[in-house]
C-alpha cells in the first residue's frame, strides 16, 4: 500500500511540475508580447523634443552662422597692425573686424563670435596660432592663446558704467581656462581682471585655425549673469566691450572693440509667442464648444509671411502648442491633418478669434498676422472632425497604407498564450481529479480495514473454545480406562 501511495505521489509531482512549467511559459510569452508591443508603439510616437529643440550648429563661417534681424554686429576698424621691413603695415591676429552677438531666448544662450581680419590669436600672422614663435615684428606669439594672450568680452549687465562680467581666457592661462568670470579689473588691461568663476558657463566652439580663423563661443544661462534684473521676453539691455591682445607681442599692440574707452549699449527687442490649440469639433460648427476634446499629436508648423518654414511643434495631451522667443513679425501657422479627419469651418466667430478655427479647410494654413513685440497671440487654432465614409454600391477600393510598420510577433502559427493557458488548466484539472480519486480509494480501503479489524476483535479465540468445550461421553470413557 505504501509503495502504491509513493508511485501516486510521484505522478502527482510530475503533473504539478508540468503545470508550473506551462505557467512560467505563459508569463514569459506574455512579457515578450508586452515588450514587442511597447517598442512598436514607441517607434510610432512623434518625438516632440527633437521636433522643437534641435541644437544649434555652427559651420565656422560667420556670414552663414549669424543671420537674422536679431543679430547684433559691433564693427571695428583696422587698428592693430604689423609694421613690415619696408615700412608698410598689415593686420595682425589681434585685429578685430567685428563682434557678433545672437541671443536665443528659448535656451537662454548668447552665441558670440570674434571676426578677425586674419586668424584670431595668430599675433605674428604666420598662419598657425597653435605654435609658439618669436615674431619678426617683435615679441612672442604663444600657442593657443597661452602666456599673457587673451580674448575678453566684458558685460555691464546693469548699465551703471561698471563692468560686471568677463567671458574668455585670461592673460595667465590658455584656451583651457576659457569661461565666465566676475570682472575685477580695468578696461585698459581686462585680461588680468578675471575673478571668481560664475555659475553661468561659457565654452568656445572652435579653436581658431587656418580652417576656422574666427573665434566662436557661447554663454549659457545668460540671463543669470550677475547684475541682470530683466524678465525673459522683456527688452534686454546691457553694455558690451571686446578686447584682444597680449603683453608679449612687442610692437603689435592690442585691439578694443569698439574702442578702449567706449562700449556699445545692446537692446534685444521684446519677443513674442504664437499658439495655441487644436480640438475635435464634433458638431462641425467651427466653434470650441464645451465637452469637445483636445487633439493630441497634431503637427503644427510656424511660417513667416513668405511661407518659409521656421519651426515645428506637436500638440500635447491638452491640444496645446506654443512657439516662444520669436521676434516681433508677421507669422502664419500650418496644421497637418491626422489620417481620417478634415478641418472644420474656419473664422466663423465674429466676436472673438480665440474660440473658432483658423485653419483653411483645403490647405490647413491660417491667415498671416502681425504680432507686436512683447505680446502673445494665442488665436491660431484648428478644429478637426472625423470623416464618415459615404455608402456606395460600388466595391470599396482597398488602399494599402504607405510603408505602415506592422507589429511583428513571434512566428508561431497559433496562439501560444492560449495553448499555454489551456494546457496548464487541463493538467491542473487532471491533477485535482487524480488527487480526489486517490483520496476516495484511500477512504474505502481504510473503511474496509477498519471493519475487518472489528470482526477479528469480536470473534472468540479457538484455543479458548477448545478449553471450555464440554467433553463428550467417548472422551470420558477414554479417560476412565
FENDAJO-V114682 format. One record per residue. RES is the residue in one letter. OMEGA is omega in whole degrees, -180 to 180 (NA if undefined). Layout:
BEGIN
res=RES omega=OMEGA
res=RES omega=OMEGA
END
This chain:
BEGIN
res=X omega=179
res=X omega=179
res=X omega=178
res=X omega=178
res=X omega=179
res=X omega=178
res=X omega=179
res=X omega=179
res=X omega=178
res=X omega=178
res=X omega=180
res=X omega=178
res=X omega=179
res=X omega=180
res=X omega=179
res=X omega=176
res=X omega=176
res=X omega=178
res=X omega=-180
res=X omega=179
res=X omega=-179
res=X omega=177
res=X omega=177
res=X omega=179
res=X omega=179
res=X omega=179
res=X omega=-179
res=X omega=-179
res=X omega=178
res=X omega=177
res=X omega=178
res=X omega=179
res=X omega=179
res=X omega=179
res=X omega=180
res=X omega=-178
res=X omega=180
res=X omega=178
res=X omega=179
res=X omega=180
res=X omega=-179
res=X omega=-179
res=X omega=-178
res=X omega=-179
res=X omega=177
res=X omega=177
res=X omega=-177
res=X omega=-177
res=X omega=-178
res=X omega=-178
res=X omega=-172
res=X omega=-174
res=X omega=178
res=X omega=-176
res=X omega=180
res=X omega=180
res=X omega=-179
res=X omega=179
res=X omega=-174
res=X omega=178
res=X omega=-175
res=X omega=-177
res=X omega=-179
res=X omega=-177
res=X omega=-179
res=X omega=180
res=X omega=179
res=X omega=-175
res=X omega=-177
res=X omega=178
res=X omega=177
res=X omega=-180
res=X omega=176
res=X omega=-176
res=X omega=-180
res=X omega=-178
res=X omega=178
res=X omega=-179
res=X omega=174
res=X omega=-169
res=X omega=173
res=X omega=178
res=X omega=-177
res=X omega=-177
res=X omega=-180
res=X omega=178
res=X omega=179
res=X omega=-177
res=X omega=173
res=X omega=-180
res=X omega=178
res=X omega=178
res=X omega=175
res=X omega=-172
res=X omega=-177
res=X omega=175
res=X omega=180
res=X omega=173
res=X omega=-178
res=X omega=178
res=X omega=179
res=X omega=-177
res=X omega=178
res=X omega=-175
res=X omega=-178
res=X omega=-179
res=X omega=-177
res=X omega=-178
res=X omega=172
res=X omega=174
res=X omega=-175
res=X omega=178
res=X omega=170
res=X omega=175
res=X omega=-178
res=X omega=179
res=X omega=174
res=X omega=-180
res=X omega=-180
res=X omega=178
res=X omega=178
res=X omega=-170
res=X omega=-177
res=X omega=176
res=X omega=178
res=X omega=176
res=X omega=-178
res=X omega=-180
res=X omega=-177
res=X omega=-180
res=X omega=176
res=X omega=179
res=X omega=175
res=X omega=-177
res=X omega=176
res=X omega=179
res=X omega=-180
res=X omega=176
res=X omega=-175
res=X omega=173
res=X omega=-177
res=X omega=-179
res=X omega=173
res=X omega=178
res=X omega=177
res=X omega=-179
res=X omega=179
res=X omega=179
res=X omega=-175
res=X omega=162
res=X omega=-176
res=X omega=175
res=X omega=-174
res=X omega=-180
res=X omega=169
res=X omega=-169
res=X omega=180
res=X omega=174
res=X omega=177
res=X omega=178
res=X omega=180
res=X omega=-178
res=X omega=-174
res=X omega=-171
res=X omega=172
res=X omega=179
res=X omega=179
res=X omega=177
res=X omega=-173
res=X omega=179
res=X omega=179
res=X omega=178
res=X omega=176
res=X omega=-175
res=X omega=179
res=X omega=179
res=X omega=-178
res=X omega=179
res=X omega=178
res=X omega=-174
res=X omega=169
res=X omega=-177
res=X omega=-177
res=X omega=-174
res=X omega=180
res=X omega=180
res=X omega=179
res=X omega=180
res=X omega=-177
res=X omega=-178
res=X omega=-178
res=X omega=179
res=X omega=-179
res=X omega=178
res=X omega=-178
res=X omega=178
res=X omega=-177
res=X omega=178
res=X omega=173
res=X omega=-174
res=X omega=176
res=X omega=178
res=X omega=177
res=X omega=-174
res=X omega=178
res=X omega=170
res=X omega=-174
res=X omega=180
res=X omega=178
res=X omega=179
res=X omega=178
res=X omega=-172
res=X omega=-175
res=X omega=-175
res=X omega=-179
res=X omega=175
res=X omega=-178
res=X omega=176
res=X omega=180
res=X omega=-178
res=X omega=-173
res=X omega=-177
res=X omega=-180
res=X omega=177
res=X omega=-179
res=X omega=177
res=X omega=179
res=X omega=178
res=X omega=-175
res=X omega=172
res=X omega=179
res=X omega=-177
res=X omega=178
res=X omega=171
res=X omega=-170
res=X omega=-173
res=X omega=176
res=X omega=174
res=X omega=-178
res=X omega=-174
res=X omega=-177
res=X omega=-179
res=X omega=171
res=X omega=-180
res=X omega=-176
res=X omega=174
res=X omega=-175
res=X omega=-174
res=X omega=176
res=X omega=-175
res=X omega=-176
res=X omega=177
res=X omega=-179
res=X omega=176
res=X omega=180
res=X omega=179
res=X omega=6
res=X omega=179
res=X omega=-174
res=X omega=-176
res=X omega=-180
res=X omega=176
res=X omega=179
res=X omega=176
res=X omega=-177
res=X omega=174
res=X omega=172
res=X omega=-175
res=X omega=176
res=X omega=-179
res=X omega=-178
res=X omega=176
res=X omega=-180
res=X omega=179
res=X omega=12
res=X omega=-167
res=X omega=173
res=X omega=-177
res=X omega=177
res=X omega=-178
res=X omega=-172
res=X omega=-179
res=X omega=173
res=X omega=179
res=X omega=178
res=X omega=-177
res=X omega=179
res=X omega=-178
res=X omega=177
res=X omega=178
res=X omega=178
res=X omega=-169
res=X omega=176
res=X omega=179
res=X omega=-178
res=X omega=174
res=X omega=174
res=X omega=-179
res=X omega=-179
res=X omega=-179
res=X omega=176
res=X omega=-178
res=X omega=171
res=X omega=-174
res=X omega=-179
res=X omega=-178
res=X omega=180
res=X omega=179
res=X omega=-179
res=X omega=-177
res=X omega=178
res=X omega=178
res=X omega=178
res=X omega=-179
res=X omega=-180
res=X omega=-177
res=X omega=178
res=X omega=-180
res=X omega=-175
res=X omega=170
res=X omega=-179
res=X omega=172
res=X omega=-175
res=X omega=175
res=X omega=-177
res=X omega=172
res=X omega=173
res=X omega=-176
res=X omega=178
res=X omega=-175
res=X omega=171
res=X omega=179
res=X omega=177
res=X omega=180
res=X omega=177
res=X omega=-177
res=X omega=169
res=X omega=180
res=X omega=177
res=X omega=-178
res=X omega=177
res=X omega=177
res=X omega=177
res=X omega=179
res=X omega=-175
res=X omega=173
res=X omega=-179
res=X omega=-177
res=X omega=-179
res=X omega=-177
res=X omega=179
res=X omega=-179
res=X omega=-176
res=X omega=-173
res=X omega=180
res=X omega=180
res=X omega=-177
res=X omega=-177
res=X omega=175
res=X omega=-175
res=X omega=-178
res=X omega=-173
res=X omega=-176
res=X omega=-179
res=X omega=175
res=X omega=171
res=X omega=179
res=X omega=-176
res=X omega=175
res=X omega=-178
res=X omega=-179
res=X omega=180
res=X omega=178
res=X omega=-178
res=X omega=172
res=X omega=173
res=X omega=-177
res=X omega=-176
res=X omega=-178
res=X omega=-174
res=X omega=178
res=X omega=176
res=X omega=-179
res=X omega=171
res=X omega=-176
res=X omega=178
res=X omega=177
res=X omega=-178
res=X omega=179
res=X omega=179
res=X omega=-177
res=X omega=177
res=X omega=-178
res=X omega=179
res=X omega=-178
res=X omega=179
res=X omega=180
res=X omega=-180
res=X omega=179
res=X omega=178
res=X omega=-177
res=X omega=175
res=X omega=178
res=X omega=-179
res=X omega=-180
res=X omega=177
res=X omega=-176
res=X omega=176
res=X omega=178
res=X omega=-177
res=X omega=-176
res=X omega=-177
res=X omega=176
res=X omega=-177
res=X omega=-177
res=X omega=-180
res=X omega=178
res=X omega=179
res=X omega=179
res=X omega=-176
res=X omega=-178
res=X omega=-180
res=X omega=180
res=X omega=180
res=X omega=179
res=X omega=-180
res=X omega=179
res=X omega=178
res=X omega=178
res=X omega=-179
res=X omega=-180
res=X omega=180
res=X omega=180
res=X omega=180
res=X omega=-179
res=X omega=-179
res=X omega=179
res=X omega=178
res=X omega=179
res=X omega=179
res=X omega=-179
res=X omega=180
res=X omega=180
res=X omega=-180
res=X omega=179
res=X omega=179
res=X omega=-180
res=X omega=179
res=X omega=-179
res=X omega=179
res=X omega=-180
res=X omega=-179
res=X omega=-180
res=X omega=179
res=X omega=-180
res=X omega=-180
res=X omega=-177
res=X omega=-178
res=X omega=180
res=X omega=-180
res=X omega=-178
res=X omega=-179
res=X omega=179
res=X omega=-180
res=X omega=-178
res=X omega=180
res=X omega=-174
res=X omega=-178
res=X omega=-179
res=X omega=-178
res=X omega=-180
res=X omega=-179
res=X omega=180
res=X omega=180
res=X omega=-180
res=X omega=179
res=X omega=-180
res=X omega=-178
res=X omega=-180
res=X omega=-177
res=X omega=NA
END
